[in-house]
Amino acid sequence: MFVGFYLLTLICVLVAVAFTTLLERKVLGYVQLRKGPNSVGFMGLLQPFSDGIKLFFKEQSYPSFSNFFVYFFTPVFMLFLSFILWLLFPYVMNVYSFNFGALFFICCTGLGVYGVLLCGWSSNSNYALLGGIRSVAQTISYEVSMVLIMICMLIFVFGFNFVDFMFYQNYVWFIFFSFPLFFCWFSSCLAETNRSPFDFAEGESELVSGFNVEYSSGGFAFIFLSEYMNIIFLSLLSCVIFFGCDLISVLFFMSVSFLVFMFIWVRGTLPRYRYDKLMYLTWSMFLPLSLSYLLFFSGIIVFIL
């Protein structure tokens, strides 16, 4: 029964990824005062399927000096990690209960660094390697503050299971007493998924697309799918932690859609950070703030108990 539900979840997620790409192109089009995709199908609704078919039918090219097996299998590894993350979907009907879901999430996001690094290294290209190294430094830095913010919220539910957030947010959402933390969390999510304004791993303007510059056809499609699946999952996780986790409510899924829209909105409006400011933001601002909140929330819990 669990396998059936999990496969159904994956199919829905892949369809969601397809229409997220369409939403992104439409929103960015209107931000830049143009239409976006509007030719393939009614109002461009079939554009994502057209793009997917085009990507998988393009010729697959390999750099002659690349480390072939690592180069070939790393995009599959990245996609596999993104699939595994969806095991953490908090099913209401207790199809499968993940009691240490938060720890599993931290482990999987930590492994995601290796995918980007191996993509950059195995391509044997200076541009790809530079993009991979910058991404590793960025992702590891932002993981620290991200984990601390998650621990701040886990203190309130006395466990690592994401389903617990539903029970403990019946009367008040956690965002109401941790508003600054939510913005730190959202910025860390942008950095973790290499999205603008923190897209140094794929800095198109100076790195010719960064770590995935040598990938084409299916390999590029897998990296692309992995990135967008992570965006949707982090939007879902943000709603679980901060917005009530009411999985049987339409409002919950509307909140997830709004957060995905926020990822796109930020890309359309903010310029890319300078790299030293990116590092300063997490080590000198997010880290002290999240540590202060952790001590504050711990003190409150100890005082109440």
N, C-alpha and C positions, 0 to 999 in steps of 0.2 A: 504494500500500500504506500509506503514511504517513497519507494523508487518511482512509482507512478506519479505521485504528487511532485516529486523533485523534477522529473522530466517535464511535467506540465509547466512548472515554474520556469524552467530553462527556456521552453518554447515561447512563453509569454515575455520573458526578458529579452530574447532575441528580436521579437517583434517590436518591443519597446525601444530597443537600440535603433532599429531601422527608422522608426518614426521620430526618435530623438534627433537623429542626424537631419531629418527633414525639418524639424522644428528649429534646429540651430541655423540651418541655411536660410529659412524664412525670416527668423528674428534678425539675423545679421543683415539680411537684405533690407528689411524695413529700417533698421538702425542706420544703414548707409543710403537710405532713400532710393531703393530699388525693389524689385518684386521678389527676387529669389526664384527657386524652381517652380514653374507653372505650366510646363508643356506636357510632361509625361503623365497621362491620366488626368482625372478631374482635379484641378488646382494643384497639380504636381504630386498627388498622393502616391503615385507609383514610382516616383523618382528614386527612393531608397532601394527598391528591388532592382531597378535598372542599373544603379551604381554597383550593387552587389554582384549582379551577373557579369557586368563589365570587368570588375576587379578579378573575379575568379577565372575568367576566360582570357585574360591578358597573358602574354608570354612571361614565363618566370625566368628572370636572368640571375646569374650568380657571379659575384666578383671572383676573378681567377685566383686571387691570393687569399681568399677568405678561408676561415676554419670551417669547412663545409658542414659537418654534422652539427656543431654548435650553432652555426648560422641558420641551419634549416629547422632545428627543433626548438630554438628559443621562443619564437612566436607562439608555437603550440603550447609550450610551458606557461607563457603569460596568459593565454586563453584558458588553460586548464586551471590556473590559480583563480582566475575570475569566476569560473564555473563553481569551484569549491567554496568560494565565499558565500554563494547563495544557499549553501547548506544551513546557514545561520538564519534564514528567513523564519521569523517567529510564528510558526503555525499555531492558530488558536485551538484547533481540534486535537492537539497533542499527538499528531502523527509521529513526530519525532521531537524529543526535548533535548536541547543542547545545553547542559548545565554549566559548561565552561566556555560558552560562546564568545565572551569578551576576550579570553586568552587566545582562543583559536583565531579570532579576527586579528589580534596583534601579531601572531605568528605569520599569518598569511600576508599581511601588509609588509612585514619585514622581508619575506621571501620575494615580494614583488620587485625589490631593488635589484635582485640578481638578474631578472629578466631584462631590464633596461641596460644593465652593465654588460651582460653577455651579448646583447644585440650590438652594442657599440664596439665591443672588443672583437667579436668574431667577424665583423664586416671587414676588418683590417683597413679601415679608412680613418684618416686623421680627424675628419669632421665628425664621423660617427663616434669615435672614441672620446673626443672632447665633449660631445653632447651627453654621452653615457656617464662620464666622470662628474660633470656638473649636476646631473640628475641624482646621482648617488649621494653627493654631499647635501643636496637640497632635501631629498626624501628622508635621509637619516636624521637631519636636523629637525625637520618638522614632525617626525614621528614622536620625538621626545615630548613636545608640548601636547600633541594629540593624545598620547597615552595618559598623560597627567590629567587632562580635561576629562577623559573617559573615567579615570579612577575617581575624580571628584563626584561624578554622577553615580558611579557604582556604590559609593559609600551609602547613598540613600536607599538602595534596593537590597543591600546586604547579600549580594550574590553576583554571579557572572552570567546568569541566564537573561537574555534580552526580553523574554516573555514577562519577567518580573516588572519591567518598566510599565506594563499595562496596568498591573494591580496597584502600583504605588503612585500612579498619576490619575487616579479616578477623580480627585477633587481639585487638584491644581497641577498644571504642567510645570515641568522643571525649568522651562525657559523664563518663567516669571521671577525666579529668584537667582538666576544665573545668566542674566541677559548679556553682560560683557563676554562671558565664557562662550556663549553661542557664536559670537562673531569671531572669536579666536579659533573655535572649532571649525567654522565654515572656511576661514582663511587657510587653516591647516589642510582641510579637504581639497581646496583648490591646489595647494602646493603638492599634496600627495598624488593627485591625478595629473600633475604637470599641465594644469590649465592656466590660461592667462589670468592675472598678470604675472604668474610664476612659471611660465612655459619656457624655462631655459634649456630643458632637455630637447625641445623641438624648436629652438629659436630660429624661425624661418628667415628672419631678416639678416641674421649674421652666420647661421650654421647650415643653411640649405636643408632644413628639416631635421638636423640633429642626428640622434642615435639610429633613426630608421631610414637614413638617406639611401642606403643601398638595397632596401627592400622594395619589392614590387609584387604585383599579383596577389596570390594567396597569403604570403607572409605579411605583407602590409595590411591586408584585410583582417588578419588575426590580431595584429597589434591594435588596429583601429577598433575592432570589436571589444577587445580587452579594456581599452581606455574608457569606452562609453558604458560598458557594463559596470566598471568601478564607479563611474559618476552616478549611475542610477542607484547602485548599492549604497554609496555613501549618503545620497539624498534620503534613501529609505532609513538608514541607520540614524541620521540626524533627526528624522521625524520620530523614530522609536525612542531616542534618548530625550529629546527636548519638547516634542509636540504631542505627547499623550499616548502614543502607541495604541490607538484604538483601531485595531485591524478590521473590525466589522463596520467601520464608519466610512462613508464616501469622503468625508472631510480629510481623513488621513491620506488617502491616495491623491486628493487634490493638493495637499501640502507637499507630498513627494514631487508632484508635477511642477509645483511652484518653485521648489528648490532646484530642480533640474533647469528650469527657466532662469533661475538666478545665476547658475554656472554660465549660461549662454549670455545673459545680460552683462555680466562682469566682463566677459571677453569682448563684447561690442563697445564697451565704454571706457575701460581703464587701459592705460599704456603699460608696457612691460616694465617691471622694477629693474633698478640697477642691481647687480649681483651682490655687492657688499651690503646694500640696504635690505635685500632679501634675507641674508644671514643675520643682520642686526635685528630684524623684526622678530625672528623666533627666539634668538638667544637672549636679547636684552629686553624684550617686551612680553611675548607670549609666555616664556618660561617663568619669569618672576610672578606674573599675574596668576598663572595656573597653580604655582606652588603656594601663593598667598591664599587663593581660594581653597586649596586642599587643606591647609592648616585651619582655615576658618570653618569649613564644613566639618572637619574632624572634631574641632573643639565643640561645635554645636551638638554633634551626635553624642560625644562623651558627656556633655553637660545634661542632655535630655535623659540619657540612659542612667 
